[in-house]
């Protein structure tokens, strides 16, 4: 997704600094999204506070991250990709940097959330993914939501390509319900253009029950955004 892109380093900035600037810009309002855009019909978590914090989302694409440097830059939390289901073979695989990122981000004092990249084509597969995620997260102190991430389904090679919008939404809800059942705060992730007017997802069925993470580049770069 756009929020996970790494841009070239501006002159005078290290690659990590440039990536942090891009990532924070993309996620600067994520905490507000997490805590304030939850469904109107859903009871607010008593542990939530109405404030903005700064975070980044990470996967293997960012390489080996210096989490102490990340913490020193003012980042408060990390959304860590745990794994994914293959686009064509449907096999669940662990992100090779997930354990390192969870362990080292925690050591650096960051709060932790997580997400999983799904290509589930049935509710049963979505529940399988949610259980895999919950088992993976068991040793870690997760205080931010656990998100369902699904992209690329418009590609004819993608195993989800034949699914309708309703079917994709049914599958997403199955994951979210199971993650919540396993004791985590569930959250749905998609880009703004996919969700507006229920374009590619029936977001109207999701937003009343679960928090929504909106992928959208800010108009101005961090920290002006």
C-alpha positions as CSV (number, residue, x, y, z in Angstrom):
1,X,0.0,0.0,0.0
2,X,1.0,3.6,-0.3
3,X,1.6,3.9,3.4
4,X,4.3,1.2,3.2
5,X,6.3,2.8,0.4
6,X,9.9,3.7,1.0
7,X,11.0,6.9,-0.8
8,X,14.5,8.0,-1.8
9,X,16.5,9.8,0.8
10,X,16.6,13.6,0.5
11,X,20.1,15.2,0.5
12,X,21.4,15.5,4.0
13,X,19.2,12.8,5.5
14,X,20.1,9.2,6.3
15,X,18.0,6.5,4.6
16,X,16.4,5.7,7.9
17,X,15.6,9.3,8.6
18,X,14.0,9.7,5.2
19,X,12.0,6.5,5.7
20,X,10.8,7.7,9.1
21,X,9.8,11.0,7.8
22,X,7.7,9.3,5.0
23,X,6.3,6.7,7.4
24,X,5.4,9.2,10.1
25,X,3.8,11.5,7.5
26,X,1.6,8.6,6.3
27,X,0.7,7.5,9.8
28,X,0.7,10.8,11.7
29,X,-3.0,10.6,12.3
30,X,-3.3,6.8,12.7
31,X,-3.8,7.0,16.4
32,X,-6.7,9.4,15.9
33,X,-8.1,7.0,13.3
34,X,-7.7,4.1,15.7
35,X,-9.2,5.8,18.6
36,X,-11.7,8.3,17.1
37,X,-13.0,6.7,14.0
38,X,-14.3,3.5,15.5
39,X,-17.9,2.6,14.8
40,X,-20.5,4.9,16.4
41,X,-22.4,1.8,17.6
42,X,-19.4,0.2,19.3
43,X,-18.7,0.9,22.9
44,X,-15.4,2.8,23.3
45,X,-12.6,0.8,24.9
46,X,-12.2,2.3,28.5
47,X,-8.4,2.2,28.0
48,X,-8.6,4.6,25.0
49,X,-7.6,8.2,25.2
50,X,-8.4,11.0,22.8
51,X,-4.9,12.1,21.7
52,X,-2.6,11.9,18.7
53,X,0.5,9.8,18.8
54,X,3.0,9.1,16.1
55,X,3.7,5.7,14.6
56,X,5.1,3.7,11.7
57,X,4.1,0.5,10.0
58,X,6.9,-1.9,9.1
59,X,7.5,-5.1,7.2
60,X,10.5,-6.9,5.8
61,X,10.8,-4.3,3.1
62,X,12.3,-1.9,5.6
63,X,15.2,-4.3,6.3
64,X,16.8,-4.4,9.8
65,X,15.6,-1.4,11.6
66,X,17.5,0.4,14.4
67,X,14.6,0.7,16.8
68,X,16.5,2.8,19.3
69,X,17.0,5.4,16.6
70,X,13.3,5.1,15.7
71,X,12.3,5.7,19.3
72,X,14.7,8.7,19.6
73,X,13.0,10.3,16.5
74,X,9.8,10.6,18.4
75,X,7.9,7.6,17.2
76,X,5.5,6.3,19.8
77,X,4.1,3.0,18.3
78,X,4.7,0.5,15.6
79,X,2.2,-1.5,13.5
80,X,4.2,-4.6,12.6
81,X,3.3,-6.9,9.7
82,X,3.3,-10.5,11.0
83,X,2.8,-12.4,7.9
84,X,0.7,-12.9,4.7
85,X,-1.1,-15.5,2.7
86,X,0.3,-16.1,-0.8
87,X,-1.4,-14.2,-3.7
88,X,-1.6,-17.4,-5.8
89,X,-0.8,-20.4,-3.7
90,X,-2.7,-19.4,-0.6
91,X,0.0,-20.5,1.8
92,X,0.4,-18.6,5.1
93,X,3.9,-17.3,5.7
94,X,5.6,-15.4,8.5
95,X,7.2,-12.0,7.7
96,X,10.9,-12.8,8.3
97,X,11.4,-9.6,10.2
98,X,8.2,-9.8,12.4
99,X,9.7,-11.3,15.5
100,X,12.7,-9.0,15.4
101,X,10.5,-6.0,14.9
102,X,8.2,-6.9,17.8
103,X,11.0,-7.7,20.2
104,X,13.2,-4.7,19.4
105,X,10.4,-2.2,19.2
106,X,9.2,-3.3,22.6
107,X,12.8,-3.0,24.0
108,X,12.9,0.5,22.6
109,X,9.8,1.4,24.5
110,X,7.3,1.6,21.6
111,X,3.7,0.4,21.9
112,X,2.8,-2.4,19.6
113,X,0.1,-3.2,17.1
114,X,0.1,-5.6,14.2
115,X,-1.4,-6.4,10.8
116,X,-1.8,-9.4,8.5
117,X,-1.9,-9.4,4.7
118,X,-4.8,-11.6,3.7
119,X,-5.8,-13.3,0.5
120,X,-8.4,-15.5,2.1
121,X,-11.2,-16.7,-0.2
122,X,-13.5,-18.1,2.4
123,X,-14.6,-17.3,5.9
124,X,-12.9,-20.4,7.1
125,X,-9.6,-19.2,5.7
126,X,-10.1,-15.8,7.3
127,X,-10.7,-17.5,10.7
128,X,-7.6,-19.6,10.1
129,X,-5.6,-16.4,9.5
130,X,-6.9,-14.8,12.6
131,X,-6.1,-17.8,14.7
132,X,-2.6,-17.9,13.2
133,X,-2.1,-14.2,14.1
134,X,-3.4,-14.6,17.6
135,X,-1.1,-17.5,18.3
136,X,1.8,-15.6,16.9
137,X,1.1,-12.6,19.1
138,X,0.7,-14.5,22.3
139,X,4.2,-13.7,23.7
140,X,4.0,-10.0,22.9
141,X,2.4,-7.0,24.8
142,X,0.0,-5.8,22.1
143,X,-1.8,-2.6,23.1
144,X,-2.7,-1.2,19.7
145,X,-5.2,-2.9,17.3
146,X,-4.6,-5.9,15.1
147,X,-5.5,-5.1,11.5
148,X,-6.8,-7.0,8.5
149,X,-5.0,-5.9,5.3
150,X,-6.2,-7.0,1.9
151,X,-5.0,-5.5,-1.4
152,X,-4.3,-6.4,-5.0
153,X,-7.6,-8.3,-5.6
154,X,-8.1,-6.6,-8.9
155,X,-5.2,-8.6,-10.4
156,X,-6.5,-11.5,-12.4
157,X,-3.7,-13.6,-11.1
158,X,-4.8,-13.0,-7.5
159,X,-6.7,-15.8,-5.9
160,X,-9.3,-13.3,-4.7
161,X,-10.0,-11.9,-8.1
162,X,-13.3,-13.8,-8.6
163,X,-14.8,-12.5,-5.3
164,X,-17.5,-10.0,-5.2
165,X,-17.4,-6.9,-2.9
166,X,-19.9,-8.6,-0.6
167,X,-17.8,-11.8,-0.4
168,X,-14.6,-9.8,0.3
169,X,-16.4,-8.0,3.1
170,X,-17.9,-11.2,4.6
171,X,-14.3,-12.6,4.7
172,X,-12.9,-9.5,6.3
173,X,-15.6,-9.5,9.0
174,X,-14.9,-13.2,9.7
175,X,-11.3,-12.3,10.4
176,X,-12.2,-9.3,12.5
177,X,-14.7,-11.2,14.6
178,X,-12.3,-14.0,15.3
179,X,-9.4,-11.6,16.2
180,X,-11.8,-9.9,18.6
181,X,-12.9,-13.3,20.0
182,X,-9.2,-14.0,20.7
183,X,-8.9,-10.9,22.8
184,X,-7.5,-8.3,20.5
185,X,-8.9,-5.0,19.3
186,X,-9.8,-5.6,15.6
187,X,-9.3,-3.1,12.9
188,X,-9.9,-2.9,9.1
189,X,-7.3,-1.4,6.8
190,X,-7.9,-0.1,3.2
191,X,-7.1,2.9,1.1
192,X,-9.5,5.9,1.1
193,X,-10.5,5.5,-2.5
194,X,-11.4,1.8,-2.0
195,X,-13.7,2.7,0.9
196,X,-15.4,5.9,-0.2
197,X,-19.0,5.3,-1.1
198,X,-18.5,1.6,-0.5
199,X,-16.5,1.5,-3.7
200,X,-14.7,-1.8,-3.3
201,X,-15.7,-2.7,0.3
202,X,-19.0,-2.6,2.1
203,X,-17.4,-0.4,4.7
204,X,-20.9,0.6,6.0
205,X,-21.1,-3.0,7.4
206,X,-17.6,-2.7,9.0
207,X,-17.4,0.8,10.5
208,X,-20.2,0.3,12.9
209,X,-18.4,-2.5,14.7
210,X,-14.7,-2.1,14.1
211,X,-12.1,0.6,13.9
212,X,-10.9,1.6,10.4
213,X,-7.3,2.4,9.4
214,X,-7.5,4.7,6.3
215,X,-4.5,4.6,4.0
216,X,-4.0,8.1,2.6
217,X,-1.0,10.3,1.9
218,X,-1.2,13.7,3.6
219,X,-1.1,16.8,1.4
220,X,1.9,18.2,3.3
221,X,5.0,16.3,4.4
222,X,5.7,15.6,8.0
223,X,5.8,17.5,10.3
224,X,3.8,20.2,8.5
225,X,0.9,17.8,7.9
